[in-house]
Amino acid sequence: MTKYIPVLFLLISNSVFAQVPEDAIRYSFYPQNGTARNLAIGGVMGSLGGDINATFVNPAGLGFYKTGEFVLTPGIFLNNNKATFRNNLSQNKKNNFGFGASGVILGYSDANNPHKSSAISIAFTQTANFNNRVQYSGLNNYSSFSEQFAEEFSKSGLTIGEVLSTNSSLPYTSAPALYTYLIDTVTVNGLVQVKGAPEYILDAGQALRQEMLHTTRGGIYEFAIGYAQNKNDKWYWGISLGIPLVNYTSNMVFKESDTSSNTSNHFKQFEYTDDFKTKGTGFNAKLGIIYRPQDYIRLGLSIHTPTYMILTDTRTTYLSTEVENPVNKYDVSSLVFTNNQAGESKYVQLTPFKAMISASYVFREVANTKKQRAFISADIEYVHHRGSRFYDNRQDETEEEKAAYKEYYKGLNKVVKADYKGNFNFRVGGELKFNVIAARLGFAYYGNPYKDAGYKANRMLLSGGLGYRNKGMFIDLTYVHTISKDVSFPYRLEDRANTYAMLKQQRGNIVATLGFKF
């Protein structure tokens, strides 16, 4: 991955330049959610229609409704995470509740033409579920977490006194590191350098034990209103307006310790805690068309605009360092350097735009709909991950602060553009109906958003389910098994390649949908 953003840096103590490249795909690189029926067929909804989840995928699919429907979709996630870091494997589990597309659809037929209709939907869904726990550890003789603080302080041009002031420009990183003697200045061959205490262990050819525990909570919850029209049962067009609500909480604890028995190297261990929250809201639009040249063929096209999100980050860090010879322990909170207030950053993020094409082949007996029916459908989706962008949204800035923020986000956007790429996602699924009972299977693959193919990130979903429909009531039950690969960077350095953990997550998702037609 390319080098991290240049050290600029912060001009006021309650500022948080906390955005990192991973934020660019946090709100775009996740599997599509939906109703139990939709998830059972791999999430395919680009050309099928007839499901409330069309509101969030291709709103033209709402045009197939000519009556009303109420839908409720609860679910549970079963997480099983594996992480490989420095050739060491770790495993942990975390389960949590979630929900899929739910809401109301009102369909109306034209009194003068039964082949014309329109529909309105009011829907709510959990677009992304952030509840997770990732833990890994390993021996590292290559780099130290403390080096990012030393690198930052060295390039800042600030004095130790300026950094340690109650109005520090580096309150979450270098200030705590200097305060607890995790990093310090040293004179080597007459030149003053900044060095982290653990680096002496690396210089001696020994390894550090590194441990990471990252717990996240929350999700993206989207409220949407959709509208669609059906023209002669051939052309369907629709539009939906969405309001996503973002609630993301992160607690990261990183520990680094000396593995040697040498008590004269001045370092024993440190533990760094980073508490971070993001909240905000946004808006987006989805437009789509479906063309049905024959009863059994449906072709779909939809476009998702970038989501314009107005976000606020808050951050507090805590650092505890233990040194040896003499033995001592130092600890400090970032609140010491921010006038006892949690750091805050207000900014705008644009997520990538999406485009989707889809096709469906429907088998059915028109004269007797109770006879066996089936369909098969597929979506191809393009997501422009490298198009994510960040912009400053503070209102109380001086001209100097405004220039610094602008430069920071400019650097961040360059990194996003350089590190990510557009990717293709594929979904395919089908249903086989036996009178009032239906069986469903699906598959989905979400491609690698990173330019560096070595990171091997992707999502693969295998799904299946059953459905019951009779006398205006329906119940669907689905199981989705997700296998995800991704990478986790515990820290970033500018002067060398970054070390990272390879993540493999297996998530089971049990989803049920209860619905009534009216």
N, C-alpha and C positions, 0 to 999 in steps of 0.2 A: 504494500500500500504506500502511496506517496507520503512525503513528509507532512507533518502536522502544521497547523497554522502558525505563522511567525509570531513571536512574542512582541506585543505592541506597547503597552498594555493598559490596564484599567486605571481610570483616573479618579474614581470615587469609590469609597470603601463598600458601599452597599450595592455595587454592581456585580453581576454574575455573567461572565463570558463562559457559560457552561455548555453551550452547544458544541457538539463534536460531530464528525462525519456520520457516525451511526444513527444520529437523530434523523438524518435524511431518509432512511428507509424504515425507521421504526413505525411510521404511520403509512407505509405502503407495501412492505414485504410481509404479507401474512395471507393465509388462505381465505377464500371467500366464505362468509357465513350464510345461513339461510334457514328455511324451514326443514323439518325432518325429511320430507319428500325430496326437496331440492338437494340436500346434502347427500342423500342416499344415491343419487345419480351423478355424484361428483361435483355438484354445484353448477351444472349446466343450466343456463337460463337465458342465453342470448337470443334464441329463436322459438323456444317452447311456449312461453307465456302460461297463463292460467294458474299462476302462483303469486302470492303477495310479494315474494322476494324479487319479482320483476321490477318492483319499485327501485331497488338498489342495483340492478344489473342492466336491464333493458326495459324501460317503462312502457315501450310499445306492447309488451306482453300482457299489460293490463287490459288491452283492447279485446281480449278473448272473453272477458267477463260480461255477462248480460244480466246477472243477478247479484245479490249481496253476499258477503262472506265475512265471518269473524274468525281470527286465527290467533292462537297462543302457543309459543314454542319455548319451553324450558329445556335446560341441558346441564350436563356435568362433564368436566374435563378431568382426565386422569393422566398426569404428567409423569414421565420417567426420563430423566436426563442423564446423559453420559458426557463427560468432558475429558479430552486428552491434552495434557499440558506438560511439555518437557518430557514426553514419553511416559507420563504417569496417568493412569485412568482413574477417574472418580465418578461416582454415581449417586444420585439423590432423586427423591420423589416429592411431588406436591399436587394435591387435588383441589379443585375449586368448582364453583357453580358458574353457569353462564346462561345465555338465552339467545335464540335466533329470531328471525323475522316474525313480528307479531303486529296485529292491527286489524283494521277494517277496510273492506273494499265495497264500494257502491257501484253496481253496474246498471246501465239503463239501455233498453232497446228502443229504437225509433219506432213510434207507433205506426208510421206509414211505410216503413221498410224494415223487415226483420233482419236484413243483411247489413244493417248499419246500427252501431251502438257506441256508447262511450262509458268510461269508468273513471272513478276517483278513488285513490287509496290514501289512507293515513296510516303510516307504518313506523315501527320503531325496532331497532336491532342493535346488537352488540357487534360492531364491525370488527373489533380486535379485542383479544383478551390478553392482558399483560401479566396475569398472575403466574408467577414462575419462580423457580429457585435454581440457581446454577452455582456449583461449588467445584473447585479444582485446586490442586496443589502439585508442587514438583520442585526439583533441584535445578538451580539456574547459575551457571558459571559464566554467563554471557553479559547480563545487564542487571541493573537494580531499579526498582520502583523509584528510589530516591533521586536517580539521575535526571528525571524529568524536572524536579524542583531545582536542582543545581543548574541545569541547562537554562531554565526559565529565568532564574535570578541573575545568572551570568550575563544573559543577553538583554536584561531589562535596563541596565545602566543606572540602577538605583543603588543607594548605599544601604548598609544593614539597618541603620537607624531609620531610614525612610520606609523600608519594608516592614519594620517592627512597630511602626507608629500606630496609634489608635485609628488612624484614617489610612490604613495601608492600601496600596494598589494591588497587592497579591495576598489577600487575606485567607484564601482557602488552600493555598499550595505552599509557596516559598516562605511566607511569614510563619506558619506553624512549623515548617521544617527548620528554619533558622532558630526559632524560639526554643525548640526541643533539642537542638544540636544534631539533628538528623543530617543537615548539611552545614558547612562552615567554610570560611576562607582559609586557604593555606598558601604558603610561599614555597614555590618550587623553582630552583635555579634563578632566584631573584624575581620571579614573576608570581603575582597573586592569582590564585585559581580558586574556583568554587568546587567543592567536592563533597559527595555524600559519604557518610560514615561507612555504609556497607561496601563502598567501592574498594576500600583497603583489603577486604576479604577477597574480592574479585582479582585485585592486583597480585595477591599472593597465590593465585591459581586455585582457590577454593570456591566452593559453591554456596549459594544462599538458598534457604528453604523459603519458598513463596507459597502463600495460601490466599485464595480468593473465595469470598462468599457474596454472591449478588442476589438479592431478593427484590422482586418487582411485584407491584400490584396495580390494579385498575384496568382501564380499557378505553376504547373509543365507542361511544354510544351515539347512534345516529337516528334523528327524527326526520322523516321525509314525507312530503306530499306529492303524489303522482297523478297525472292525468293522461288518458289515452283515448284515441278514437279508432273505430273500425270502419273502413270503407268497403262495403260490398263483400265482406269476408275474404278480401284479397290483400288489401293494404292496411297496415296497422302502424300508427305512429304515436309516440308518447314522450312526455317530458316529466322529470321529477326534480324537485328542489330539496336538497338535504342540508340539515344543520347538525354537524357532528359536535359532540361534547367530549373533550379530551380530559382524562384524569389518569395521570401516570405518577407513581411513587416508586422511588428507587432507594434501596439501602445497600451500599457497597462497603464491605470490610476487607481490607487487604493487610496481610501480615507478612513480615519478612524477618528471618532470624538467622543467626550465625550457626553454621553446622560444625564448626571446628571446636576444638578444646582449648584454643588459644584465648586467654583472658586479657592479653595485652594489646589486642587490636582495636580496643575502645568501642566496640559495638556488640550488643547482645541481640536486640530485636526492636521492631517498632510495629505499631498497629494504627492504620489510617482508616477512618470511617467517613463516608461521604453520604449525607442524607440529601436527597434531591427530589423535588416535586415539580410537575408540570400540570397546569390547568389552563383551560381555555375553550374557545368555541370557534366555529367557522361556518362556511357555507360552500356549497358546490351545486352543480347541475349535471343531470344525466339526460341525454337525448337518444332516441332510438327509433328504428323502423323495422318492421317485419313484413316480408312479402310472401304470400302463399299462392304460387301459380297453380297448384293442384291441392286437393284436400290433404294429400299425404306428404306434401313437401312444404317446409317452412325455412326461409332464409332471413337471417337477422344481421343488423349492423347497429352498434351503439358506440357513443362517445361519452367519456366522463371527463368533465373539465377538471383542472387542478383544484384541490380544496384550498381555499384561502383561510388560514387558521391564525387567529389572534391569541398568542400564548403568553403565559407568565410563568417563569421558573423561579423557585426559591431554593436556596442551598445553605447548608451548614456542614462544616467538617470538624473532625476531632482527630488529634494526633497524639499518640503516646510513644515515647522513645526511651529505651533502656540502654545505658552505656556501661562500660566496664573500666576498671582500673583508673580512677575509683568508680565503684558501683554507684549508679544514680539513676533516677527515673524522672523524666520531664513530660508533662502533658499540658495541652492547651486546646481550646476551642477557637474556631474562626471568629466567634462572637467578640473575642477580645480585640480583634482588629477591625470590627465593623460597627463600633458603637453599640454593641449588644443587640444588634438587629440582624435577622437572617438576610442573606443577600437576595437581591431580586433583579430579574431581567425581563423586560417586556419586548417582544419581537413578533414578527410575522413570518410564518412558514408557508410556502407553497408546495404542495405535494405533487407528484408526477401526474400528467394526464394519462388516460387509458383509452384504448380503442379495441373493439372486439367485433369479430365476425363469427357467425354461427350458422349451422344447418341442422335440420331435424327431418327424420323420415318417420311418419306416423302410419302404423298399421291399424285399420279399424273396419268394422262392419257398420256402414252408415245406417242401414235399415234397422238393425237390432244392436243397440249399443251395449246390451248385456252380454253379447258374445265376446270371446277372447279378443283383447286388443293389446297393442304394444307400440313402443316407439324407441328409437335410438337417436341420440343427439350429441353434438360436439361443439365446443367453443375454442377459438384461438384468440388469445388476448395479448396485447402489447402494452407494457408499462414502461414509461420513460423515466427510469429512476434517476438518471444523471441530470434531469431537469428540475429536481428539487432545489428550492432557493430559500434563503433566510434574509430578513431585512429588519433593521432597527425599528422599534415602535415606542420608544420612550418619548415623553412629551416635555420633560423638565430638564433638558440638556443645555449646556453651554455650547458655543460653537466648537470649542476644542474637544469636548466630549462627543459631540455629534460626528466630528471628523474621525475620531478614534473608533467609534462604533461602526461607521461606514467602512473603514479600512479593515476592521476585524471581519465583518460579514462578507466583504469582498474576498478576503483570503479563504474563509470557510467555503464559500460558493465555488471557488476555484478547486479546492480539494474535492468537493462533492462531484464536480464535473470530471475531474481527473480519475477518481477512484471507482465510480459507478458507471453502469451502462444500461441501455434499455434491454429488457428481457421479454421473452415470450412465455406465456402460461397456456397450458393445454388441459381441457376438461372433456371427458366423454362419459356418457351414461345411458342407461335404458331402463325401461319398465315393461313388465309383463303382467297383464291383469287377468285374473280368473274371477269373473263375476264381481263380487264385492271385495275380494282380496287381491292385492297387487304385490308383486315381488320386484325389487329394484337393486341394481348394481351400478357402481361408478368408479371412476379413476380420475385423478387430477395430478398435474405436474407443474410446479412453479419453478422457473429457471433461475440461474445464478445472476444476481444483480451486480456482482463485482466484476470489474475489468480484469483483475488478476484471477485467472482460472484456477490458480493453485489453492484458492480459498474454498472451492468446491461447495458453495452454499446452494441449497435447493430445498424444496418442499415436495413431498409425494404423499398423496392421500388415496387410500383404498376404502371403499364404503359399500354398505349394503343395508337394506331395510325392508320392512313390510308395511303395508297400508290397508286400512279398512274404510270403505265408503258405503254408506247405506242410508237412505231416507234423509238426506241433507246433513248428515253428521259424518265426520271423518276423523280417524285417529291414525297417526303415522309414527313409527318407531324406527330409529336409525342408529347404526354404529359406524363411526368414522375413525380409521386408524391412520394417524399422520406420522410420517418419518421425516424429520427435518435435519438438515445439516447447516451449520453456520460457524462463524468465528467470533471469538471474544478477545479484545485487546485489553489487558489489565492496565496498561499505561502506554504512552507513546513518546518516542525519542526522535529528534531531528537528525542526529548525526550517524544513524545506522538503521538497519532493518529492524522492525519491531517484532518482539516475541508475542505469540498469541496461542490461545487454546482452540482446538477443534471441538465443536459441540455437535452432539447427536441426540436429538430429542425424539422420543416416541410418545405420542399423545393419543389417548383414546377419548373419543367424544361420544357420549350417549345422549341422543336428542329425541324428544317426543313433541309432536304437534297435535293439538286438539283444535278442531274447527267446526263451525256450523254455517250452513248456507241459509239465506233468508231472502 
